[in-house]
Amino acid sequence: MNTTKTTLNGKEIEMRFGTWSIIQLGREGIKLSEIDKFLTENPFEAVCKIAYLSACNAVNKGDLTAYEENDFYEWIDEHGMNSDEVVKVVNGFVNWITIHSPKDVKAKKK
């Protein structure tokens, strides 16, 4: 499982990228196959949601009450959307998906 740390409201917090976060996105109507579209079409909302869920995932194995989602909008504003800090989180999430996503069965057939 991929983890990283960031600063939120002046405190260092851990973020965990994993299945729990993906399931939470699905519960909000964002399918695994649509995450790239979500990131492209609405990057600020997508990054905020990914950061929020990844931070919650690191607390008590997934505690949606551990943080306020709005804090992550401020986190983006504080660091900047293209900052190393924000890009690190997005890359960690995307890398986790790339490593752990089911492979295309058709590609394995000859």
Buried (B, 14 or more C-beta within 10 A) or exposed (E): EBBBEBEBEEEEBEBBBBEBBBBBBEEEEBEEEEBEEBBEEEBEEBBBBBBBBBBBBBBEEBEEEBBEBEBBBEBBEBBEEEEEBBBBBBEBBBEBBEEEEEEEEEEEEE
